[in-house]
Amino acid sequence: MSMRRNHLTEPLMAAVVWCTAGVVTLILVWLVGDLVWQGGGQVNWTFLTTSPEKAGVEGGIAPILVSTGLILTVCMAVATPLGLGTAILLTEFSSQAGPFGRAVRLSLDILAGVPSIVFGLFGNALFSKRLGLGFSILSGGLTLACMVLPILIRSVQEGLQAVPQDYRRSSAALGLSRTATLGTLILPAAMPGIMVGLLLGIGRAIAETAALIFTSGYVDRMPSSLFDSGRSLSIHIYDLATNIAGGEPHAYATALVLMGTLILINGGVSWLAHRFRQSRLQVI
Amino acid sequence: MSLYRSDRNLVFVLQILSAISGAVLLLIVGFLLLETLPILQEIGWWRFFSDPAWYPTSQQFNITPMVVGTLLVTFGAVSLATPLGILSAIFCQYYAPTALATIYRRLIELLAGIPSVVYGFWGLVVLVPIIGRLHPPGPSLLAGILILAVMILPTVMLVTDSSLTAIPDHYWTGSQALGLGTWATVRGVCLPAARSGLITGVMLATARALGETLAVLMVCGNIVQVPQQVFDPVRTLTANIALEMAYALEQHRAALFVSGLVLMIGVTLLVLLSELIQPQS
């Protein structure tokens, strides 16, 4: 009896497993195929280089690309030094960091789980209202900087941990200070890992919408300074899809541009990670 | 180990940078409390669950329908994504040929990288009309559950996948030597061995579903009500904040910060719990 059941269960479960994989693949193909199919025909040089007209139903996305770029620049300019500094302290000077390091680590773990809409509330309360920055590229970029810190720090830490311990020991045996070791050996060796962290941070920031709605705002004109409100690609998609009649075609096109950028970033991440592994193999 | 003078300077700078990074969480909690304390002192916690309805401009602050909406969407999405995610990981580890498994893993990573606004948009233009044809109106609890399930599936799959990878090879060979089939080994040996990883994956996915805004905002219909069936529109806590924050003033604004605080507490508890469960490496 049990033998017979076993004979049935094995092929049945194999079928279930293969079907699950098939269904998930189909959904992905459907989603990406739909974006490419509907958006592909509209993405061209004119679309990327002209201003939106009639709330985005006509024209292009040039100011939105510029705003997105500026928000990302502010975000990474603030998050990079903070992230690198924290990751170096937690990894390379963990004996000096002590309980302080543990507290920072726990706080970052919790921060990684905070919903993006809560970052939006916080950014609105601190940057837009308390610091008086209003709806601006600066408010949006600073809010995103807080949001990408955990993922940035975690991947830079992984990059640093992957540098063989021998580097540190031989350098200490030669009497080099740890600062010199870090600058001349560890950081260059960990550079691909650090780049992966930065790219992951940019990827997370560029995909974000909820944290930007009430920090960087909706304005779709070309920004003239960091204190202007600027609309990101993601907010443009949201606005076209939900608030604008007939906005769908350009929402598709913008979504395709956003997806294309993200796929480039992800490609960069896996290429760098691959190269990192190979260079380590050569060293060892 | 003693440090050089230059090292001490560096550590000092690094500590300042780390202190700022660590302070972000305190700032967030601080500002949430700062914005919510006045209203909590004035009307208290209880009115957020006992008021007759959510009309924040007329001093009625009942967030219960939104809490129920959030819980239903999350529960539905997690109970769909968990089996699909775990089966996907099993597919990669034990059923698919290596080349296919690599491709499939790449696909799931791609799925993980798609922005929530794109999921929401796709749900709005593709999924919602299909549901609308089956059972009007279309924007509904069901649409939210389906979109969210696709969104959190990669989290379950990737965490499960990496904890299955960590199982020692001899578990597998031993089970094969006993003449057990693939599925019997997976069910009897591999899944129990990877249990803590599975639970962590599901909890992270739950936290992600609780806090997700854009996708549910775009497909759920956003009517403040406790849904009677899956085809009814719902509004989640996150959608409520995103919809009303733009024009909310004073007590209304404070009430939205209260819903943010509720979300933050829920997610933090989940994260802490999953850290406790995770085996210490």
Chai-1 contact restraints between the chains, C-beta under 6 A:
chainA,res_idxA,chainB,res_idxB,connection_type,confidence,min_distance_angstrom,max_distance_angstrom,comment,restraint_id
A,E10,B,G181,contact,1.0,0.0,6.0,A-B,restraint_1
A,E10,B,W183,contact,1.0,0.0,6.0,A-B,restraint_2
A,M13,B,W183,contact,1.0,0.0,6.0,A-B,restraint_3
A,V17,B,L87,contact,1.0,0.0,6.0,A-B,restraint_4
A,V17,B,I90,contact,1.0,0.0,6.0,A-B,restraint_5
A,V17,B,F91,contact,1.0,0.0,6.0,A-B,restraint_6
A,V17,B,Y95,contact,1.0,0.0,6.0,A-B,restraint_7
A,T20,B,L84,contact,1.0,0.0,6.0,A-B,restraint_8
A,T20,B,L87,contact,1.0,0.0,6.0,A-B,restraint_9
A,T20,B,S88,contact,1.0,0.0,6.0,A-B,restraint_10
A,A21,B,F91,contact,1.0,0.0,6.0,A-B,restraint_11
A,V24,B,S88,contact,1.0,0.0,6.0,A-B,restraint_12
A,I27,B,V150,contact,1.0,0.0,6.0,A-B,restraint_13
A,L28,B,L107,contact,1.0,0.0,6.0,A-B,restraint_14
A,L28,B,L111,contact,1.0,0.0,6.0,A-B,restraint_15
A,L31,B,W122,contact,1.0,0.0,6.0,A-B,restraint_16
A,L82,B,L17,contact,1.0,0.0,6.0,A-B,restraint_17
A,L82,B,I20,contact,1.0,0.0,6.0,A-B,restraint_18
A,L82,B,S21,contact,1.0,0.0,6.0,A-B,restraint_19
A,G85,B,L14,contact,1.0,0.0,6.0,A-B,restraint_20
A,G85,B,L17,contact,1.0,0.0,6.0,A-B,restraint_21
A,T86,B,L17,contact,1.0,0.0,6.0,A-B,restraint_22
A,T86,B,S18,contact,1.0,0.0,6.0,A-B,restraint_23
A,T86,B,S21,contact,1.0,0.0,6.0,A-B,restraint_24
A,I88,B,L14,contact,1.0,0.0,6.0,A-B,restraint_25
A,L89,B,L14,contact,1.0,0.0,6.0,A-B,restraint_26
A,L89,B,S18,contact,1.0,0.0,6.0,A-B,restraint_27
A,F93,B,V11,contact,1.0,0.0,6.0,A-B,restraint_28
A,Q96,B,V11,contact,1.0,0.0,6.0,A-B,restraint_29
A,V104,B,S18,contact,1.0,0.0,6.0,A-B,restraint_30
A,V104,B,G22,contact,1.0,0.0,6.0,A-B,restraint_31
A,S107,B,G22,contact,1.0,0.0,6.0,A-B,restraint_32
A,S107,B,L25,contact,1.0,0.0,6.0,A-B,restraint_33
A,I110,B,L25,contact,1.0,0.0,6.0,A-B,restraint_34
A,I110,B,T268,contact,1.0,0.0,6.0,A-B,restraint_35
A,I110,B,V271,contact,1.0,0.0,6.0,A-B,restraint_36
A,L111,B,L25,contact,1.0,0.0,6.0,A-B,restraint_37
A,G113,B,A207,contact,1.0,0.0,6.0,A-B,restraint_38
A,G113,B,V267,contact,1.0,0.0,6.0,A-B,restraint_39
A,G113,B,V271,contact,1.0,0.0,6.0,A-B,restraint_40
A,P115,B,G211,contact,1.0,0.0,6.0,A-B,restraint_41
A,P115,B,L263,contact,1.0,0.0,6.0,A-B,restraint_42
A,P115,B,V267,contact,1.0,0.0,6.0,A-B,restraint_43
A,I117,B,T213,contact,1.0,0.0,6.0,A-B,restraint_44
A,I117,B,T238,contact,1.0,0.0,6.0,A-B,restraint_45
A,I117,B,I241,contact,1.0,0.0,6.0,A-B,restraint_46
A,V118,B,G260,contact,1.0,0.0,6.0,A-B,restraint_47
A,V118,B,M264,contact,1.0,0.0,6.0,A-B,restraint_48
A,L121,B,F257,contact,1.0,0.0,6.0,A-B,restraint_49
A,L121,B,G260,contact,1.0,0.0,6.0,A-B,restraint_50
A,F122,B,I28,contact,1.0,0.0,6.0,A-B,restraint_51
A,F122,B,F31,contact,1.0,0.0,6.0,A-B,restraint_52
A,A125,B,F31,contact,1.0,0.0,6.0,A-B,restraint_53
A,A125,B,E35,contact,1.0,0.0,6.0,A-B,restraint_54
A,L126,B,F31,contact,1.0,0.0,6.0,A-B,restraint_55
A,C146,B,V24,contact,1.0,0.0,6.0,A-B,restraint_56
A,L149,B,S21,contact,1.0,0.0,6.0,A-B,restraint_57
A,S177,B,Y4,contact,1.0,0.0,6.0,A-B,restraint_58
A,S177,B,S6,contact,1.0,0.0,6.0,A-B,restraint_59
A,S177,B,D7,contact,1.0,0.0,6.0,A-B,restraint_60
A,R178,B,D7,contact,1.0,0.0,6.0,A-B,restraint_61
A,T179,B,S6,contact,1.0,0.0,6.0,A-B,restraint_62
A,T179,B,D7,contact,1.0,0.0,6.0,A-B,restraint_63
A,T179,B,L10,contact,1.0,0.0,6.0,A-B,restraint_64
A,A207,B,P115,contact,1.0,0.0,6.0,A-B,restraint_65
A,T209,B,V117,contact,1.0,0.0,6.0,A-B,restraint_66
A,T209,B,L214,contact,1.0,0.0,6.0,A-B,restraint_67
A,A210,B,T213,contact,1.0,0.0,6.0,A-B,restraint_68
A,A210,B,L214,contact,1.0,0.0,6.0,A-B,restraint_69
A,F214,B,M245,contact,1.0,0.0,6.0,A-B,restraint_70
A,S234,B,P115,contact,1.0,0.0,6.0,A-B,restraint_71
A,S234,B,V117,contact,1.0,0.0,6.0,A-B,restraint_72
A,I237,B,V117,contact,1.0,0.0,6.0,A-B,restraint_73
A,I237,B,F121,contact,1.0,0.0,6.0,A-B,restraint_74
A,Y238,B,V117,contact,1.0,0.0,6.0,A-B,restraint_75
A,A241,B,F121,contact,1.0,0.0,6.0,A-B,restraint_76
A,A241,B,L124,contact,1.0,0.0,6.0,A-B,restraint_77
A,A251,B,F121,contact,1.0,0.0,6.0,A-B,restraint_78
A,A255,B,V118,contact,1.0,0.0,6.0,A-B,restraint_79
A,A255,B,F121,contact,1.0,0.0,6.0,A-B,restraint_80
A,L262,B,G113,contact,1.0,0.0,6.0,A-B,restraint_81
A,N266,B,G113,contact,1.0,0.0,6.0,A-B,restraint_82
